[in-house]
Amino acid sequence: METKYKRVLLKLSGEFLGGLKGEGFDFNVIKSLTSQICQVHNLGFEIGIVLGGGNFFRGTKDIPLKMDRVAADHIGMMATLMNGICIKESLINEGKKAEVLTGLEAPGVAETFHKNRAMNLLQNGTILIFAGGTGNPFFSTDTAAVLRALEVEADIVIKGTKVDGVYDKDPVNDPSARKYERLTFAEILEKNLKIMDATAIALCRENELPLCVLSIVEDGNLIRFLKGEDVGTSILR
């Protein structure tokens, strides 16, 4: 299939894996997600995935005690590792080769991320889940997604959300919200559109890494976008 993308990095929130409640694992959602990923992989795309950890831990604001930010971020990184292992097993259950590479060292649980190892696995048809964030506190999983995409030389970052693109207002609460079909990274920052944190957007802009925001809830959207259809919101330099 002719496409301008070969290697893609898919970024998903942890809450998505938790279904309607946004907590724990909703295995119907997980099965649907991994089925979509397998369909894309079957078309010849190389796939890396970065997951958030919000279905288990959303940071210090959700706990009734004072916690050091570094400790809280370590908990969040471990939550992404749990999500990564779950997605890995679901992909294996679908007949795919899948591995978790982690930025937070966890011997006996998952292999530590190394660029050359990741590149070799992708080229050999393994779907990779990049867990543990960057391995450092104070960096979001959005930033980790862009960083991993750059390290493995991905052609695009695709952020899967519950809405079908980027809007000027919250489309869930405001029916007058207007969808953007195309944006630049400068516009994202100028309009303060919170689709990713500013560090992640800046990394994309500086390295001319394309970004697409689309609904992962609607089955088939991912394939349609990668086949060249107008899906979601595309963000370019």
N, C-alpha and C positions, 0 to 999 in steps of 0.2 A: 504494500500500500504506500502511495506517495504521501509524504507528510514532511513538514518542516521541522518536526520534533522527532527525536529518536529516544532520548533518555529524559524521563520526567521525574520530578520530585513532587509527591502529593503530601500536602499538609492538612491534617485534620485535628479538630479539637478532641480532647478526651471526653467532654460532655456528650459528643455525638455518639460515642460507643455505649453510653448509658441510656440511650433511647429517650423516651418522653420525660423521664425523671432526671436524666442527665447524671445518673449515679450508678456506680458499679458496671456490670456488663449486661447489655441486652443482646442476647445471642442471636435473635432474629435480625437485629440491625447489623451485627457483626457478620453474619452469614451473607446478608445482602451486599454489604460493603466488599467483602472478599470475593464474592461472585463477580462484581463489577471490575475489580482489579484484575481478576483472572481473565476476563473477557478482553481487557485492554492488553494484557501480557500476551494473550494468544495471537494478537495482531502484530506482534514483533517489537513492541515497545519495551525498553528497559525501565524498571520502576524502582524508585526509592520512596520510602514513606517516613514521615515524621509525625508523631502523635503527641498531643498534649496529655496532661495528667489530671485534668479538672474533674473527671468522674470519680476520682478518689481524694484529691486534695487541691483546694483552690487558693492556698496561701494563708498568711497569718490572719487575714480579716475574718476567716471562718472559724477560728478557734478561740475559746474563752480564756486564753492565757497569753502572756507576753512571750514571744519567741524570737530568737535571733534570726535575722533574715537569711543568713547562710544556712542555718539548720533547716529553715522552712524550705529553701530552694532545694536542699538535698532530698527532703521528703518528696517534693514535686518531681525531681528527677527519677526517683525510685518508682513513683507512680507511672511515669512514662515507660519505664522498663517493664512493669507488669502488663501494661497495655500492649507493648511490643511483643511480648511473649505470647499473649493471647492471639494477636493477629497472625503471628508466625504460625501457630498451631492450626489456626483456621485455614490459612493458605495451604499448609501441608495436607490438611484434610481434603482440600480441593485438588490435590495431586501436583502441587507446585513445590519447587525448591525455594525455601525461604530461610533467611538468617536474620538474627538481631545483632547489630553492632552498636556498642554503647560508648558514649563519651564519659560516662561515670563508671570507673572500673568496678566490675562485679565478677570476679573469677568464679568459675563454676556455674554461672548463670548465663552470661553472654560474653561474646568476644569483644575486646576493646576495639574501637574504631581506628583503622589505619587506611589512609587513602588508597594505596596500592592494592591492598586486600579487597577493599570495597569495589574498586574498578574491575578487578579480575572476576569477582563474583557476579557483578552486573553483566559483564560481557559474556559470561558463561550461562546466563539465563536464570540466575537466582534473584528473586525479589528480596530487596533489603529493607529492613525496618531499622531506622536510626533512632535509638533511644538514649536516655540519659542526658538530654539537652546537649549543650556544648561541653558538659563536664565541669562547668564553672558556675558559681552563683551569679545573680544579677543579670542573667541573660535569659530571655524568654524562649519558648519553643519556636516562636516565629523566627527569631534570629537564628536559632539552631537550624531550622529548615533551610534558610537561605545560605547559611554557612556550609551545610552539607551539600547543598545543590552546587555551590561553587567548587567545593573540593572534589566532587565526583564529575564535574563538568557537565551537569545537567543542562538541557536546552531551555527548560522552563520550570517555574514553580507554579503548581496549581493548588489553590487553597479551596478546599471543599467546605461549604457552609450549609446552613439551613435555608438560605435565601438565594435567589437566582442571579446574584451579582452585587454590585456596589450601588448604594442609593444615597441621595443627599440627606435623607432622614431615615428614621427607622421605619421600614415598610410594614412591620408587624403592628405598630401602634399608630401610624399616620398614613391613611390611604392616599394622601396627596404626594407621598414620596416619589421622587423621580429617579429612574434608573439611569446610570451612566453605561453606555455601550463601550466607550473608549476613554481612557484617562492616561495622563503621564504621571510619573512619580512625583514631579514637582507639584502637580495639582493635588495629589493625595496629601502631601504635606501642607500645602497652602490652605486647602479646604478642611484640614484636620479630620479627614475621613479615617476612622479608626478600624481599618481592615487588618492591619498589622502594626506592630510597634514601629516607632520612627527609626530605630536602629536597623531593623530588617528592611524597611523601605529604602533607607539610605544605601545599604549594601547592594540592593538590587539596582538602584540608579547608578551607583559608581561603577558597577561591573556590567551594566547593560544586560541584566538578566530579566527576561520577560516574566510577567506574573499574570495569572488569570484567577479570578474569583468566580466560582460557580456553585450551583446547588448540587450537593452530593446526594441529597435525599431523593431527587428525581432520577430514577433508574435510567441509565443510558446517556446521561448528560456528559459524562467523562469521555465516553467513546465518541459522541457527536462532536465535542470540541476538538478532540485530537484528529478527527477526520476532516476538520476544516470548517465545520458549521459555526454560525454565530451563536455562541452559548456563553452566558455569563458576561463578565466585564473584563476586557483585556487592558492591561496596564504596561505601557512601554515607555522608553526614555523620551 
